[in-house]
Amino acid sequence: SGCDWDTPTPTAEEQHKSLVQRLGLDSHTKIAIVGSSGSLRQAKYGAEIDSHDVVVRVNGAPCGTKYADMVGQKIDVDYTAPEAMLKFNHYVQAGPNGTMACGIMQKQPVAVVFQSFGICASSEERAKHASWARDYIPPGTTSAPGDASGMWTVDPDWGCALWRDELNRAESHFPSTGMNAAGFFANLARSLGAPAPSVYGYGGDTQGCEKYYDCRARGIDYSSNAWHPFAAEHKALHAWNEAGHIVLKM
């Protein structure tokens, strides 16, 4: 199958419990998951996004200031891949009082959720990946009390199972970080009996801007991408929406 998908370990169960506690999640929590599609430049979802109890953003995408009307300014979770982790020290150095948030440093996230992609790595290597991520989160990056990092790691096999079961083994490298985030928090909300998360900025008409904060590149061709299976992801998101797992806002 390509995935070593076993019964959740005690560590995974502890992380699940602690993340729920850290974010204050319960059966009434309204969650917004915000992608980076250029379609958000025209949508003006900012106030609606900020009205949610928990706002999840992906890979340090900017918000607030000139982006406030598009995507709001609230951040509770940054769901990040390894490459995006390399940005964190830059954010911390640039931000007021040594804090990072929304790419423009106006508020600390409550939690960072790290998506490792070491699918075929040994348990020892996976532990090293998690340790590297924890070490890379400088003090003050999150609002975690004391010396706590405020960082949680996702089992690499989560993304593998997503690719295998939901994306039908799409012919590309790996599900995008945004797709992993949508699946992760939709599943988390369902486990708590919470409302289906609202999902913003995944696809739609990009208006010639690949991301809402980057118009230097052309819009994404969702039917042909050699890195992430965007076409398969788009289809899966619509299926999740129809099944009531998410509320899809393009």
Legacy VTK file of the C-alpha trace (Angstrom):
# vtk DataFile Version 3.0
C-alpha trace
ASCII
DATASET POLYDATA
POINTS 250 float
0.000 0.000 0.000
2.979 2.295 0.483
1.700 3.355 3.906
2.484 1.938 7.316
-0.947 2.794 8.715
-1.187 1.139 12.117
-3.315 1.646 15.223
-2.554 5.114 16.648
0.341 5.021 19.076
0.055 6.409 22.605
2.152 9.368 21.410
-0.323 10.088 18.606
-3.241 9.846 21.011
-1.499 12.178 23.449
-0.820 14.688 20.675
-4.449 14.528 19.560
-5.664 15.191 23.094
-3.176 17.992 23.745
-3.928 19.742 20.422
-7.661 19.631 21.171
-6.976 21.129 24.580
-4.562 23.753 23.254
-7.060 24.994 20.667
-10.046 24.648 22.978
-11.905 22.465 20.495
-15.282 20.939 21.291
-18.477 19.914 19.516
-19.425 23.554 18.895
-16.107 24.814 17.479
-16.302 26.445 14.056
-13.103 25.962 12.056
-11.922 27.821 8.946
-9.140 26.389 6.772
-7.603 29.003 4.484
-5.678 28.087 1.342
-3.748 30.432 -0.921
-5.596 30.424 -4.245
-5.523 33.613 -6.270
-9.325 33.378 -6.337
-9.319 34.925 -2.853
-8.260 38.291 -4.310
-11.812 38.818 -5.538
-13.782 36.935 -2.870
-13.344 39.270 0.146
-13.933 36.547 2.737
-11.896 38.285 5.450
-14.630 39.086 7.986
-16.318 35.723 7.437
-13.065 33.842 8.002
-12.299 35.775 11.182
-15.759 34.969 12.561
-14.711 31.332 13.069
-13.486 30.094 16.442
-10.307 28.599 14.985
-8.563 29.752 11.806
-6.031 27.445 10.145
-3.584 28.891 7.629
-1.060 27.046 5.484
2.710 27.413 5.137
2.951 30.860 6.707
0.642 32.519 4.171
0.245 36.259 4.856
-2.893 37.835 6.249
-3.988 41.088 7.853
-3.081 44.597 6.605
-3.583 44.692 2.816
-4.830 41.094 2.845
-7.407 41.564 5.609
-10.390 41.958 3.258
-9.334 38.886 1.290
-8.435 36.427 4.052
-8.882 38.134 7.424
-6.251 38.632 10.093
-6.876 35.920 12.664
-4.525 32.942 12.985
-4.752 30.069 15.437
-2.879 27.341 13.552
-0.150 27.391 10.953
-0.174 24.008 9.188
3.264 23.787 7.656
5.468 21.551 5.524
9.252 21.210 5.958
10.121 23.762 3.267
7.903 26.390 4.859
9.577 25.801 8.221
12.660 27.473 6.769
10.729 30.766 6.753
10.036 30.800 10.462
13.311 32.303 11.665
12.893 35.075 9.101
9.444 35.844 10.456
10.682 35.874 14.022
13.593 38.167 13.224
11.347 40.574 11.347
8.419 40.609 13.745
7.764 42.942 16.668
8.902 41.551 20.004
10.295 38.485 18.257
6.927 37.059 17.230
5.631 35.534 14.013
2.158 35.466 12.581
0.382 35.592 9.267
3.610 36.306 7.428
3.383 39.895 8.630
3.999 39.333 12.322
1.029 40.948 14.018
0.038 38.042 16.257
1.421 34.696 17.382
-0.314 31.497 16.299
-1.631 29.313 19.086
-0.153 26.183 17.487
2.047 25.035 14.628
1.121 21.687 13.079
4.072 20.185 11.200
3.468 17.818 8.269
6.455 15.529 7.776
6.755 13.754 4.426
9.131 10.974 5.497
6.754 8.219 4.349
9.383 5.557 3.787
11.683 6.683 6.589
12.398 4.519 9.614
10.885 5.365 12.970
14.293 6.703 14.009
14.438 9.030 10.997
10.878 10.187 11.617
11.816 11.028 15.187
14.726 13.083 13.854
12.367 14.974 11.503
10.067 15.813 14.411
12.998 16.851 16.593
14.355 19.093 13.823
10.987 20.811 13.513
10.703 21.361 17.260
14.225 22.799 17.361
13.422 25.073 14.430
10.475 26.673 16.229
12.196 29.438 18.232
10.894 30.516 21.635
8.070 32.990 21.220
6.945 31.704 17.812
3.687 30.483 19.311
1.771 31.654 22.336
2.461 28.387 24.180
3.201 29.044 27.867
6.638 28.605 29.378
9.180 26.684 27.321
6.614 24.679 25.372
7.091 24.861 21.607
3.410 24.844 20.722
4.201 22.471 17.847
2.493 19.202 16.917
3.685 16.713 14.296
1.536 14.728 11.867
2.424 11.121 11.091
3.831 11.013 7.520
1.491 8.121 6.742
-1.453 10.501 7.092
-0.536 12.119 3.772
0.189 8.738 2.209
-3.223 7.382 3.213
-4.835 10.564 1.879
-3.136 10.001 -1.475
-4.015 6.313 -1.524
-7.624 6.393 -0.309
-8.995 9.823 -1.219
-6.961 10.790 -4.288
-6.954 7.304 -5.844
-3.175 7.155 -6.163
-3.021 10.230 -8.361
-0.018 10.399 -10.662
2.018 13.123 -9.009
4.404 13.437 -6.133
2.296 14.051 -3.057
-0.864 15.747 -1.790
-0.342 19.460 -1.229
0.132 20.809 2.269
-3.218 22.561 1.929
-4.968 19.298 1.049
-3.354 17.612 4.046
-4.544 20.461 6.278
-8.120 20.266 4.960
-8.274 16.514 5.491
-6.624 16.675 8.899
-8.963 19.295 10.365
-12.077 17.893 8.691
-11.289 14.551 10.312
-10.504 16.217 13.649
-13.805 18.147 13.596
-15.737 15.000 12.754
-14.082 13.105 15.631
-15.367 15.783 18.019
-18.837 16.032 16.496
-18.048 19.644 15.561
-19.489 21.449 12.518
-17.847 20.693 9.184
-14.948 23.149 8.656
-15.283 25.939 6.104
-12.583 25.684 3.433
-11.465 28.814 1.561
-9.025 29.435 -1.246
-8.726 25.976 -2.775
-9.021 26.332 -6.531
-11.521 28.549 -8.298
-10.680 31.231 -10.843
-7.210 32.431 -9.880
-7.572 35.607 -11.958
-4.058 35.085 -13.315
-2.541 35.026 -9.819
-1.194 31.698 -8.578
-1.674 32.823 -4.975
-3.683 35.695 -3.555
-0.410 37.290 -2.453
1.614 36.430 -5.585
0.692 37.606 -9.075
4.172 37.245 -10.507
3.383 33.733 -11.751
0.508 32.639 -13.934
-2.551 30.997 -12.456
-2.330 27.285 -11.664
-3.395 24.757 -14.282
-5.331 22.346 -12.082
-5.537 19.735 -14.820
-1.780 19.359 -15.250
0.699 19.578 -12.383
3.659 17.261 -11.936
4.205 18.015 -8.254
0.801 18.049 -6.519
-2.323 16.268 -7.840
-4.431 19.436 -7.940
-7.052 18.029 -10.301
-7.581 14.982 -8.063
-7.579 17.202 -4.973
-10.193 19.486 -6.499
-12.424 16.493 -7.246
-11.962 15.080 -3.734
-12.782 18.417 -2.093
-16.048 18.633 -4.005
-16.867 15.060 -2.956
-16.130 15.947 0.684
-18.345 19.000 0.340
-21.224 16.953 -1.070
-20.773 14.394 1.733
-20.917 17.152 4.361
-17.343 16.708 5.603
-16.423 20.312 4.693
-18.161 23.466 3.491
-16.263 24.448 0.361
-15.890 28.154 -0.408
-13.981 28.750 -3.588
LINES 1 251
250 0 1 2 3 4 5 6 7 8 9 10 11 12 13 14 15 16 17 18 19 20 21 22 23 24 25 26 27 28 29 30 31 32 33 34 35 36 37 38 39 40 41 42 43 44 45 46 47 48 49 50 51 52 53 54 55 56 57 58 59 60 61 62 63 64 65 66 67 68 69 70 71 72 73 74 75 76 77 78 79 80 81 82 83 84 85 86 87 88 89 90 91 92 93 94 95 96 97 98 99 100 101 102 103 104 105 106 107 108 109 110 111 112 113 114 115 116 117 118 119 120 121 122 123 124 125 126 127 128 129 130 131 132 133 134 135 136 137 138 139 140 141 142 143 144 145 146 147 148 149 150 151 152 153 154 155 156 157 158 159 160 161 162 163 164 165 166 167 168 169 170 171 172 173 174 175 176 177 178 179 180 181 182 183 184 185 186 187 188 189 190 191 192 193 194 195 196 197 198 199 200 201 202 203 204 205 206 207 208 209 210 211 212 213 214 215 216 217 218 219 220 221 222 223 224 225 226 227 228 229 230 231 232 233 234 235 236 237 238 239 240 241 242 243 244 245 246 247 248 249
